[in-house]
Amino acid sequence: MNIHSAEAPVIETRHLSKQVTGPEGELVILREVDLAVRAGEALAIIGASGTGKSTLLGLLAGLDTASTGRVNLFGQDLGAFDEDGRAALRAGRVGFVFQSFQLLPGLTALENVMLPLELNGVSRRAEATARDSLARVGLTARARHYPHQLSGGEQQRVAIARAFAPQPQVLFADEPTGNLDQNTGLKVIELLFSLRDEHGAALVMVTHDTDLTAWCDRRQRLAGGRLEPADNGG
Amino acid sequence: MAADALRMAGRSLTRDWRAGELRILALSLVIAVGAVTSVAFFTDRIQRAMTLQASELLAADLVIETSAPPRVRLLEEARARGLRIANTVTFPSVVLAGNATQLVQVKAVDNAYPLRGRMRIAAARTRPASVTPAIPNSGQAWADPRLMLNLGLTVGERINLGDRRFKLSAVIDYEPDRGGELFQLSPRLMINLEDLASTDLVSVNSRVSYNTLLAGTPAAIDSYRGWLEPRARPGEELQGVRDGRPEIRTATDRAQQYLGLAALVAVLVAGAAIALAARHYAQNQADVSAIMRCLGASQGLVLRIYVWRLLMLGLLASLTGCALGYLAQTVLAALLEGWLAQKVPAPGLMPVVTGVATGLLALFGFALPPLLRLKQIPPLRVLRRELGNPAPAAWVTGAFALAAVCVLLVLQVGEARLVAKLLLGAILTVTALWLASFALISGLQRVQPRAGAVWRKGLARLGRRPAGSTLQIAAFALGIAALLVLAIARVDLLNIWRDTLPTDAPNYFMINVQPREVAALANLFRENDLMLPEFYPMVRGRLVAIDDRKAGPADYDEPRAKQLIDREFNLSWGNRLQPDNKITAGQWWGTAGANMKGFSVETGIAESLGIELGDSLAYTIAGETLQGPVTNLRSVEWDSFNVNFFVIATPALLRDQPASRITAFYLPPAKDALITTLARQFPSITVLNVEAIVDQVRAIMDRAALAVEYVFLFTLAAGGLVMYAAIQTTQQERRRETALLRALGASRRQVQLSLIAEFGTVGITAGVLAAVAATIAGYFLATNVFELPYRINPWLWACGILAGGAGITAAGLLATRPVLNQSPLLVLRRV
């Protein structure tokens, strides 16, 4: 698969900045970040804890709004949309994998995977598609189990199945192996990238683990609110 | 998309139920709807009985009730229209059996009675009854079981009634138009109408009710009624199937109102539990909402899912509440057995509609605010958990709840002014309880550092969530206070009232005394060393005009005024103002009354009927109209138990009218036998035992109070759910704290003791508050409403504190058992 498509980037930022007002006054988290992610590309954003990686992820996914600057997702300026508009833009096209898995505790594994499909009006084929997705991550036998009955690795695999079920164009991963031991984390990353390759989705992964970044096509480091290319391998 | 929201709501409802998330919400709704529908089902059954069995309740299709024998013209017209006619005469009298006397309600019936329904009689009290088309033969009487029991009689024995002796030939099991036992002060004795004259009990001034019963085709009845209504004279009261038995209808309406209000208190407290549970649920759903928004759900979709979920839960819980209400009304029916003589039918479906409407109103009023906030949860919460507090502003929660309570009150009570008064009362009560609870909790926090270790832990938990603790205490205090007022304060007030009566207050009344009998009565009293009572003349008259304008029920809105103007007055005349009467306006006539025309009117009735000093009143007495001005208004001490009258005339106005005599006297217990002598020597006189009547009224009040107390049990159950909901919001914290304490070496017993300290504090505080509230209520009722002195009952306090302390501690320990039973290691690992 050609990961360096000549098409317009699926994600693009221009002079993106984010400030928040805290108890000690204004705090600048991101300064003039310029970024482009092409279709099918895997980008790793690395940085120490507290450097604003999750803030950047949130802005790129339209979960948050910038203080200044611009974020384009699928060629659309996210700043022009309200929250519902940004949610509609994400629906069925964006997947997420979180450090804390973020599975709904009251849903079974199968129902968790079905959720994005149901929310996007694909209810009729939702179960079949979800079963396929669960099978792809090797958890067919755990379809009726609840998150608290699954191990950490299994929960993250369900989360990955949920992320890929609607065949997204972009996947955002926030410290996907942060709560897993090394072996489990490795298996999860292998699965994540295997599915990414199958679906051809672009991936933006934030992590402080430099070993993970080797899986990606490109690495950027976030420091002092600015994004700069990282050395290969971190 | 709408179908998707519905489908997702349904699926997630099942999941949330399995996880235990919605159980308190649902249970609170079940309790609230159960309370309301238990009352609704009961009163619906009574109302259906009155509609479906309306003719049987009258024993006819139409009844004309008069205080004099019916006009011949009415009977001729009825026959001409093909109607069947039956006649009955009812009046109070005294039955003599050996040395025993008993006040009875005599009913003399003719052969055609009853026109609808059938009587059931038995050969003995304990034998099965059978339907009969017959009436008592001449010389025989049928008695109801209470009469047989009170006098120790069996069928075949003889009794004296007036100048006649009757043989008891059957026990009455069912009399179609009798009305339930609950409303009867005295038992029934039925005789043949042919025997009435020979008893010599009915004279011009006797309190007798003549009933002309009519039955026929609906068209004939309507046509006759259409003919009669414009020609009806004052005193001719018509009762048809739609408006028959007004006394039962009024009692049923009152029961519905008071029991319904009691049920609404349960709804209010359950609402607090719903609000707490909904808040906790919304907090748990915040992450879910954020994930859904993250995955592309719009705010509208998130809101629709939760609203549908709420609606489904509301419907299911309300229907379950209706089922509970249906079961609960069987207890109400048992407590108020004897409302109707007839078997009441099964209820209709209207109470289900009421129940579901109440449930949905309560649910949306108390649960909607926190759930509405869920749509505003930002999707960024998935990355920053501190974002998005789903708790709505307190004023928003309060406004929704107030709106729901307003609507519920309007549906229950209807009258806008009463709704406003009740709402104000409810707000003041809840506010007072809230403030008092909060003050007590704050006060306890000051004491906490000086308390023992176990108590410190318990009090610290209360102090960490003052709002939740306050809510628990206020909810319980409300329920316990209501029960204390009903069960203890009510009895206290009655006892205080009894104690204010002088020891020699009259305990017997004599009515239907003829003037020729007064001298002989006076002798009898002298022979028995008894003080001679004063005999007052009594004339029955009907008020027909005030100041030249006709006066009738249609001229008044207030039910009491309608009732007063529609009935005959017991008028009296005299020159002497009685000692317990005080002139408030105008002047008493004294000896001048012999030569002037005038009326003296009691202030209460003057106000009710709009009568003022100087107004001219016209009364119809024995066919003649007499008129005179109101020359004074007076207040009367009615609870002196002396003979008193609403309206007294000057001798010049009434002395020439045929009058009976009435008197009241005190008979020491040792001289009880005089009553038997009176009954034997003066069979036409009716002797009323005031104490027996008061006891009978008290028995009816006790049953009514029991019914209200029963409904208030729902309030207590709702209070339990408030506690459970409050515990649920802190369950995780409790688990963590308990696990840590156990891990650090605290024994299970120590942890349990700290829980007892916590819940015991809540319970005792609630009990103290409830006792204070009940004492204040009792004081207010005694001094402001009943004008009685008040004394504090220590049992009120003891019961309140015991019920609160023991009951709430037990409930709290039960609710926190899972916390104690969990392995500390498992809890700490999960955390």
HADDOCK unambig.tbl for C-alpha pairs under 7 A between the chains (distance, minus, plus):
assign (segid A and resid 54 and name CA) (segid B and resid 383 and name CA) 6.75 0.50 0.50
assign (segid A and resid 58 and name CA) (segid B and resid 380 and name CA) 6.58 0.50 0.50
assign (segid A and resid 63 and name CA) (segid B and resid 379 and name CA) 5.61 0.50 0.50
assign (segid A and resid 63 and name CA) (segid B and resid 380 and name CA) 5.00 0.50 0.50
assign (segid A and resid 64 and name CA) (segid B and resid 380 and name CA) 6.15 0.50 0.50
assign (segid A and resid 84 and name CA) (segid B and resid 298 and name CA) 5.00 0.50 0.50
assign (segid A and resid 84 and name CA) (segid B and resid 299 and name CA) 6.39 0.50 0.50
assign (segid A and resid 87 and name CA) (segid B and resid 293 and name CA) 6.31 0.50 0.50
assign (segid A and resid 87 and name CA) (segid B and resid 294 and name CA) 6.64 0.50 0.50
assign (segid A and resid 87 and name CA) (segid B and resid 296 and name CA) 4.30 0.50 0.50
assign (segid A and resid 87 and name CA) (segid B and resid 297 and name CA) 6.16 0.50 0.50
assign (segid A and resid 87 and name CA) (segid B and resid 298 and name CA) 6.20 0.50 0.50
assign (segid A and resid 88 and name CA) (segid B and resid 296 and name CA) 5.41 0.50 0.50
assign (segid A and resid 88 and name CA) (segid B and resid 298 and name CA) 6.97 0.50 0.50
assign (segid A and resid 90 and name CA) (segid B and resid 295 and name CA) 6.82 0.50 0.50
assign (segid A and resid 90 and name CA) (segid B and resid 296 and name CA) 5.45 0.50 0.50
assign (segid A and resid 91 and name CA) (segid B and resid 295 and name CA) 5.92 0.50 0.50
assign (segid A and resid 91 and name CA) (segid B and resid 296 and name CA) 3.99 0.50 0.50
assign (segid A and resid 104 and name CA) (segid B and resid 288 and name CA) 6.17 0.50 0.50
assign (segid A and resid 106 and name CA) (segid B and resid 15 and name CA) 5.74 0.50 0.50
assign (segid A and resid 106 and name CA) (segid B and resid 16 and name CA) 6.33 0.50 0.50
assign (segid A and resid 106 and name CA) (segid B and resid 19 and name CA) 6.68 0.50 0.50
assign (segid A and resid 107 and name CA) (segid B and resid 15 and name CA) 6.78 0.50 0.50
assign (segid A and resid 116 and name CA) (segid B and resid 295 and name CA) 5.76 0.50 0.50
assign (segid A and resid 119 and name CA) (segid B and resid 296 and name CA) 6.86 0.50 0.50
assign (segid A and resid 119 and name CA) (segid B and resid 297 and name CA) 5.84 0.50 0.50
assign (segid A and resid 121 and name CA) (segid B and resid 1 and name CA) 6.40 0.50 0.50
assign (segid A and resid 121 and name CA) (segid B and resid 4 and name CA) 6.77 0.50 0.50
